[in-house]
Amino acid sequence: MGRIRVDKIDLNSPNLAINGGAKIRTKPWLDNITTGEEEKIALARVIDSGYMSMFEGSHTPDEPFSFYGGPEVQSLEQEWNEYYGCRYSVSMNSATSGLYASIGALEIGYGDEVIVSPYTMSACAIAPMIYGAIPVFADVDNLGSLDSLSIEKLITPRTKAILVVHQFGIPADMDEIMDIAKKYNLKVIEDCAQAHGAKYKGKYVGTIGDIGIFSLNVNKTIQSGEGGVCVTNDKDLHYRLSLIRNHGEAVVEGAKYDNITNIAGFNYRMTELQAAVGRVQFAKLDKLNIERLKLIEQLNSGLEEFEFLVTPQEKDNCKSTYYVYPLRFLPKVAGIKREEFVKAINAEGINFFQGYVKPLYTQPVYQKKHLFKNAYPFSAIENRECRMNYKLGICPNAERLHFEEMIINEHIRLPNTKEDIDDIINAIKKTIK
């Protein structure tokens, strides 16, 4: 079947729920609950041990406590290494902490710039500023990941790293990004919070750059309530991440570690309880991803006939794992605004939301160039020559996706089934007819 073209969608039909007609779906959508008896058993194991956290913030701990945490934490990290084929993993109490620790471990600070995405979670742009560096926003492609062409135009001698986000679980174009990083001697951080198990040309995302960061937040594919894991193949970066996680300033003297730049006294430690749940969830990852991809394939198949909708298509030699379903709505092709379309299909009992996140540079911290007292870090002497143009229009693709085109659905995951996805497809077809 060829693609269906419409001159203009007419929303005046009395059959539409928005006009008083019967809804396609009346039953509620179920929450994404993936925990069960296995997690209860794991939690009981930790509680019965009497030790719910076993970190020691010193270089010479007494057993059973350790600078590297307890058996659940260390087992989770080892299992992460085995799955992703990396040398080192460092668990954190959140992926946000992982982002902050990664900037610190790479010795980024005053006078430095980090290229970041404007179309993602706010911590990605805040992380450089925690250490006094400045975020520079590159634009994104039509799937929401950093556009390599946009990156290279922004590089100056101040640029020290690129923070890549594998947005929506879709791998960014890592060959191009790594070529740029090599050309300009830049570090690469991969934010894989939404991309558990995703692959780029046979390699797991997170293992391609210098540091990869995964999230175990309650909303992610696998979760421990809160939590995160950093991965790296660099021995020194592993140690620096571990120092920043666990009161490193109290450890470096005993460890005779000389490079104390950015080794401040944070507590980013994961508990034994979180790690135990995370281990059980991690064992479920492949099954959960398989079920998601079945629902994605069904939804793509049901919607690809419509010219005014752009379904997310897999990149060559990549494997996406889809944290959410990103669908682009083309208002000029449809003949109506996105807001009208979403209002009509949601009236049928479907839950789409618009835009994902507003481009980060529109937030007050960038518009006012003020984070800490005295407008630091923007006012720091080392940063006065940094480019700080955060005006609307600097990332036109991100703005177009947010304000005009992107619509998101979260129901492409268990416990939803083929019948639930049919409701989404049928609601859109009804609206078109």
C-alpha positions as CSV (number, residue, x, y, z in Angstrom):
1,M,0.0,0.0,0.0
2,G,1.3,3.5,-0.9
3,R,1.4,6.3,1.5
4,I,-1.9,8.1,2.2
5,R,-2.0,11.8,1.4
6,V,-4.6,14.1,2.8
7,D,-5.2,17.7,1.6
8,K,-6.4,18.7,5.0
9,I,-7.6,16.7,8.0
10,D,-11.2,17.6,8.9
11,L,-11.9,17.5,12.6
12,N,-15.6,18.4,12.3
13,S,-17.0,14.9,12.1
14,P,-19.6,14.2,14.8
15,N,-18.1,10.7,15.1
16,L,-15.0,12.0,16.6
17,A,-14.8,11.9,20.4
18,I,-13.7,15.5,20.5
19,N,-17.1,16.3,19.1
20,G,-19.1,14.0,21.4
21,G,-18.7,10.7,19.5
22,A,-17.8,7.4,21.1
23,K,-14.1,6.9,22.2
24,I,-11.9,4.3,20.6
25,R,-10.5,3.5,24.1
26,T,-12.2,3.8,27.4
27,K,-10.1,1.5,29.7
28,P,-7.2,3.2,31.5
29,W,-3.6,2.8,30.5
30,L,-1.5,0.6,32.9
31,D,1.7,1.9,34.5
32,N,5.0,0.3,33.5
33,I,5.5,-2.0,36.4
34,T,8.4,-4.5,35.9
35,T,9.1,-5.5,39.5
36,G,7.8,-8.6,41.2
37,E,8.8,-11.5,43.5
38,E,12.4,-11.6,42.3
39,E,13.0,-8.0,43.5
40,K,11.3,-8.8,46.8
41,I,13.7,-11.8,47.3
42,A,16.7,-9.6,46.5
43,L,15.6,-6.9,48.9
44,A,15.0,-9.4,51.7
45,R,18.5,-10.8,51.1
46,V,20.0,-7.4,51.8
47,I,17.8,-6.6,54.7
48,D,18.6,-10.0,56.3
49,S,22.3,-9.3,56.0
50,G,21.9,-6.2,58.2
51,Y,24.0,-4.1,55.8
52,M,22.0,-1.8,53.5
53,S,25.1,0.2,52.4
54,M,28.7,-0.9,52.8
55,F,30.7,2.0,51.5
56,E,33.6,3.4,53.5
57,G,34.8,6.9,52.7
58,S,38.5,6.1,53.4
59,H,41.4,4.4,51.7
60,T,42.0,1.8,54.4
61,P,38.6,0.5,55.4
62,D,37.8,-2.2,57.9
63,E,36.0,-5.2,56.5
64,P,33.2,-5.8,55.6
65,F,33.1,-2.1,54.5
66,S,35.0,-0.9,51.4
67,F,35.8,2.2,49.4
68,Y,34.2,0.4,46.5
69,G,31.0,-0.6,48.2
70,G,29.5,-3.9,49.3
71,P,28.9,-7.2,47.4
72,E,25.6,-6.2,45.7
73,V,27.2,-3.0,44.4
74,Q,30.3,-4.7,43.2
75,S,28.3,-7.6,41.7
76,L,26.1,-5.2,39.7
77,E,29.2,-3.5,38.3
78,Q,30.8,-6.8,37.3
79,E,27.6,-8.0,35.6
80,W,27.5,-4.6,33.8
81,N,31.1,-5.2,32.6
82,E,30.2,-8.6,31.3
83,Y,27.1,-7.6,29.4
84,Y,28.5,-4.5,27.8
85,G,32.0,-5.8,27.3
86,C,33.7,-2.9,29.1
87,R,36.6,-3.0,31.5
88,Y,35.1,-0.9,34.3
89,S,31.8,0.1,35.7
90,V,31.1,2.6,38.5
91,S,27.6,2.6,40.0
92,M,26.1,5.9,41.1
93,N,23.0,7.1,43.1
94,S,21.7,8.6,39.8
95,A,22.6,9.1,36.2
96,T,22.7,12.8,37.0
97,S,25.5,12.1,39.5
98,G,27.2,10.1,36.8
99,L,27.1,13.1,34.4
100,Y,28.6,15.4,37.1
101,A,31.3,12.8,38.0
102,S,32.2,12.3,34.4
103,I,32.8,16.0,33.8
104,G,34.9,16.0,37.0
105,A,36.9,12.9,36.1
106,L,37.8,14.4,32.7
107,E,39.3,17.4,34.5
108,I,37.0,19.9,32.8
109,G,36.7,23.3,34.5
110,Y,37.1,27.1,34.3
111,G,37.5,28.4,30.8
112,D,36.5,25.2,29.2
113,E,33.5,24.5,26.9
114,V,31.5,21.3,26.5
115,I,29.2,20.8,23.5
116,V,25.9,19.5,24.6
117,S,22.4,18.8,23.3
118,P,19.6,21.3,23.8
119,Y,16.9,18.6,23.4
120,T,17.4,16.4,26.5
121,M,17.3,16.3,30.3
122,S,18.6,19.5,31.9
123,A,21.4,17.8,33.9
124,C,23.4,17.3,30.6
125,A,23.9,21.0,30.3
126,I,24.2,21.8,34.0
127,A,27.0,19.2,34.5
128,P,29.8,21.3,33.0
129,M,28.7,24.4,35.0
130,I,29.1,22.5,38.3
131,Y,32.8,22.6,37.6
132,G,32.8,26.1,36.1
133,A,32.8,25.2,32.4
134,I,30.3,26.5,29.9
135,P,27.8,24.5,27.9
136,V,27.6,25.2,24.1
137,F,24.5,23.9,22.4
138,A,24.7,22.1,19.1
139,D,21.6,21.3,17.1
140,V,20.0,17.9,16.7
141,D,19.0,15.8,13.8
142,N,15.4,14.8,13.0
143,L,15.6,11.9,15.5
144,G,16.7,14.2,18.4
145,S,20.4,13.3,18.7
146,L,23.3,15.7,18.2
147,D,23.9,16.6,14.5
148,S,27.6,16.1,13.7
149,L,27.7,19.0,11.2
150,S,26.4,21.3,13.9
151,I,29.0,20.1,16.4
152,E,32.1,20.9,14.3
153,K,31.1,24.5,13.6
154,L,31.1,25.2,17.3
155,I,34.5,23.9,18.2
156,T,37.1,26.4,19.5
157,P,40.4,26.0,21.4
158,R,38.2,26.1,24.6
159,T,36.2,23.0,23.6
160,K,37.2,20.0,25.7
161,A,34.4,17.5,25.3
162,I,31.3,16.5,23.5
163,L,28.4,15.2,25.6
164,V,26.3,12.9,23.3
165,V,22.8,11.9,24.2
166,H,21.4,8.8,22.5
167,Q,18.0,10.4,22.5
168,F,14.9,8.2,22.8
169,G,17.1,5.1,22.8
170,I,18.2,5.8,19.2
171,P,22.0,5.7,18.7
172,A,23.6,9.0,17.6
173,D,25.9,9.0,14.6
174,M,29.0,7.9,16.6
175,D,31.4,7.4,13.7
176,E,31.1,11.1,12.7
177,I,31.2,12.3,16.3
178,M,34.3,10.2,17.2
179,D,36.1,11.4,14.0
180,I,35.5,15.0,15.1
181,A,36.7,14.2,18.6
182,K,39.8,12.6,17.3
183,K,40.5,15.5,14.9
184,Y,40.2,18.1,17.7
185,N,41.5,16.0,20.6
186,L,38.2,16.0,22.5
187,K,36.7,13.7,25.1
188,V,33.4,12.1,24.5
189,I,30.7,11.4,27.1
190,E,27.8,9.2,26.1
191,D,24.5,9.7,27.9
192,C,22.7,6.4,27.5
193,A,20.0,7.0,30.1
194,Q,17.3,6.1,27.5
195,A,19.4,3.6,25.6
196,H,19.9,0.4,27.6
197,G,21.1,-2.3,25.2
198,A,21.1,-0.1,22.1
199,K,23.9,-0.7,19.6
200,Y,25.7,1.3,17.0
201,K,27.3,-0.8,14.3
202,G,27.7,-3.8,16.6
203,K,28.9,-1.9,19.6
204,Y,26.8,-1.1,22.6
205,V,26.3,2.7,23.0
206,G,28.2,3.9,26.1
207,T,31.3,1.8,25.2
208,I,32.3,3.9,22.2
209,G,33.4,7.2,23.8
210,D,35.5,7.8,27.0
211,I,32.7,7.4,29.5
212,G,29.1,6.1,29.1
213,I,26.3,6.8,31.6
214,F,23.2,4.7,32.1
215,S,20.1,5.5,34.3
216,L,18.3,3.3,36.7
217,N,15.6,5.9,37.4
218,V,12.1,4.5,38.0
219,N,11.0,5.7,34.5
220,K,13.7,3.8,32.6
221,T,13.6,0.4,30.8
222,I,15.2,-1.1,33.9
223,Q,15.2,0.6,37.3
224,S,16.1,0.5,40.9
225,G,14.0,3.5,41.9
226,E,17.0,5.8,41.5
227,G,20.5,4.9,40.4
228,G,23.0,5.0,37.5
229,V,26.1,3.3,36.2
230,C,29.1,4.8,34.4
231,V,31.3,2.6,32.1
232,T,34.8,3.2,30.8
233,N,37.7,1.3,29.5
234,D,40.2,3.7,31.0
235,K,41.8,2.6,34.3
236,D,42.5,6.1,35.5
237,L,39.0,7.4,34.7
238,H,37.5,4.4,36.6
239,Y,39.5,5.4,39.7
240,R,38.7,9.1,39.3
241,L,35.0,8.3,38.9
242,S,35.2,6.2,42.1
243,L,37.0,9.0,44.0
244,I,34.4,11.6,43.0
245,R,31.6,9.2,43.9
246,N,33.0,8.6,47.4
247,H,34.6,11.5,49.3
248,G,37.8,11.3,47.2
249,E,39.5,14.2,49.0
250,A,39.8,11.9,52.0
251,V,41.3,9.1,50.0
252,V,43.9,10.5,47.7
253,E,46.6,11.0,50.4
254,G,46.4,7.4,51.6
255,A,46.2,6.2,48.0
256,K,49.2,8.4,47.0
257,Y,47.2,9.7,44.1
258,D,48.6,13.0,42.9
259,N,46.1,14.3,40.3
260,I,43.5,15.8,42.7
261,T,41.9,18.2,40.2
262,N,38.1,18.1,40.6
263,I,38.4,15.5,43.3
264,A,35.8,17.0,45.7
265,G,33.9,15.3,48.5
266,F,30.6,14.2,46.9
267,N,28.5,11.3,48.0
268,Y,27.1,9.7,44.8
269,R,27.1,6.1,46.3
270,M,24.5,3.5,45.5
271,T,23.0,1.5,48.3
272,E,23.0,-2.3,48.6
273,L,19.2,-2.2,48.3
274,Q,19.3,-0.3,45.0
275,A,22.1,-2.6,43.6
276,A,20.2,-5.7,44.5
277,V,17.1,-4.5,42.7
278,G,19.2,-3.3,39.8
279,R,20.8,-6.7,39.4
280,V,17.4,-8.4,39.1
281,Q,16.2,-5.8,36.7
282,F,19.3,-6.0,34.6
283,A,18.7,-9.7,34.1
284,K,15.3,-8.8,32.5
285,L,16.7,-6.2,30.1
286,D,16.9,-8.3,26.9
287,K,13.3,-9.6,27.4
288,L,12.0,-6.1,28.1
289,N,13.7,-4.7,25.0
290,I,12.4,-7.5,22.8
291,E,8.8,-6.8,23.9
292,R,9.3,-3.0,23.3
293,L,10.6,-3.6,19.8
294,K,7.6,-5.8,18.9
295,L,5.3,-2.9,19.9
296,I,7.4,-0.4,18.1
297,E,7.4,-2.5,14.9
298,Q,3.6,-2.9,15.1
299,L,3.1,0.9,15.6
300,N,5.4,1.8,12.8
301,S,3.7,-0.6,10.5
302,G,0.3,0.8,11.4
303,L,1.2,4.4,10.9
304,E,3.8,4.5,8.1
305,E,1.1,4.8,5.4
306,F,0.3,8.4,6.4
307,E,2.3,11.1,4.7
308,F,1.9,13.6,7.5
309,L,3.4,11.3,10.1
310,V,7.1,10.3,10.1
311,T,7.7,7.1,12.1
312,P,11.2,6.5,13.7
313,Q,13.2,4.4,11.3
314,E,16.2,2.4,12.3
315,K,19.6,3.7,11.2
316,D,21.9,1.4,9.2
317,N,23.6,-1.2,11.3
318,C,22.1,0.1,14.5
319,K,19.7,-1.3,17.1
320,S,17.5,1.2,18.9
321,T,15.7,0.3,22.1
322,Y,13.2,3.2,22.3
323,Y,12.6,4.7,25.7
324,V,9.5,6.4,24.2
325,Y,7.9,6.4,20.8
326,P,9.0,9.7,18.9
327,L,6.6,10.4,16.1
328,R,7.0,13.5,13.9
329,F,3.8,15.3,12.8
330,L,4.1,17.4,9.7
331,P,1.6,20.3,10.0
332,K,2.0,21.6,6.5
333,V,1.3,18.2,5.0
334,A,-1.7,17.6,7.4
335,G,-3.1,21.0,6.9
336,I,-3.8,21.5,10.6
337,K,-1.6,22.3,13.6
338,R,-0.1,19.6,15.8
339,E,-2.1,20.8,18.8
340,E,-5.4,20.2,17.0
341,F,-4.4,16.7,15.9
342,V,-3.1,15.7,19.4
343,K,-6.2,17.0,21.0
344,A,-8.4,15.0,18.7
345,I,-6.6,11.7,19.1
346,N,-6.2,12.0,22.8
347,A,-10.0,12.6,23.1
348,E,-10.2,9.0,21.7
349,G,-8.5,7.8,24.9
350,I,-4.9,7.9,23.6
351,N,-2.0,9.6,25.5
352,F,0.3,11.6,23.2
353,F,2.2,14.6,24.5
354,Q,3.8,17.3,22.5
355,G,7.4,18.5,22.0
356,Y,9.3,16.4,24.6
357,V,11.4,19.2,26.3
358,K,11.7,22.8,25.5
359,P,15.2,23.6,24.2
360,L,17.4,23.9,27.3
361,Y,18.9,27.3,26.4
362,T,15.4,28.9,26.9
363,Q,15.6,28.2,30.6
364,P,16.2,31.2,33.0
365,V,19.7,30.0,33.9
366,Y,20.9,30.6,30.3
367,Q,18.7,33.5,29.5
368,K,19.9,35.4,32.6
369,K,23.4,33.8,32.5
370,H,23.2,33.2,36.2
371,L,23.6,30.0,38.2
372,F,25.5,30.6,41.4
373,K,26.2,33.8,43.3
374,N,27.6,36.7,41.3
375,A,26.4,35.1,38.0
376,Y,29.1,32.4,38.3
377,P,30.2,30.5,36.2
378,F,29.3,32.9,33.4
379,S,31.1,35.8,35.1
380,A,34.3,33.9,35.9
381,I,37.4,35.6,34.4
382,E,38.3,32.4,32.6
383,N,34.8,32.4,30.9
384,R,34.5,36.0,29.8
385,E,35.6,35.2,26.3
386,C,33.4,32.1,26.0
387,R,30.6,32.3,23.5
388,M,27.3,32.6,25.4
389,N,24.7,33.1,22.7
390,Y,21.6,31.4,24.1
391,K,19.1,33.3,21.9
392,L,16.1,31.6,20.3
393,G,17.0,30.4,16.9
394,I,20.5,29.0,17.6
395,C,19.2,25.4,17.2
396,P,16.4,25.5,14.6
397,N,16.0,21.7,14.4
398,A,15.5,21.4,18.1
399,E,13.0,24.3,18.1
400,R,11.1,22.8,15.2
401,L,10.8,19.4,16.8
402,H,9.6,20.9,20.1
403,F,7.3,23.6,19.0
404,E,5.9,22.1,15.8
405,E,6.5,18.5,15.0
406,M,7.4,16.0,17.8
407,I,4.7,14.0,19.5
408,I,5.6,11.3,22.0
409,N,3.9,8.2,23.3
410,E,5.1,6.2,26.3
411,H,2.9,3.0,25.9
412,I,5.3,1.0,23.8
413,R,6.3,-1.1,26.8
414,L,4.9,-3.8,29.1
415,P,2.3,-4.4,30.4
416,N,0.8,-3.0,27.2
417,T,0.0,-5.5,24.4
418,K,-0.7,-5.7,20.7
419,E,-4.4,-4.8,21.4
420,D,-3.3,-1.6,23.2
421,I,-1.2,-0.6,20.3
422,D,-4.1,-1.3,18.0
423,D,-6.1,1.3,19.9
424,I,-3.5,3.9,19.1
425,I,-3.5,3.0,15.4
426,N,-7.3,2.9,15.2
427,A,-7.7,6.2,16.9
428,I,-5.4,7.9,14.4
429,K,-7.1,6.2,11.5
430,K,-10.5,7.3,12.8
431,T,-9.3,10.8,13.1
432,I,-8.1,10.8,9.5
433,K,-11.3,9.3,8.1
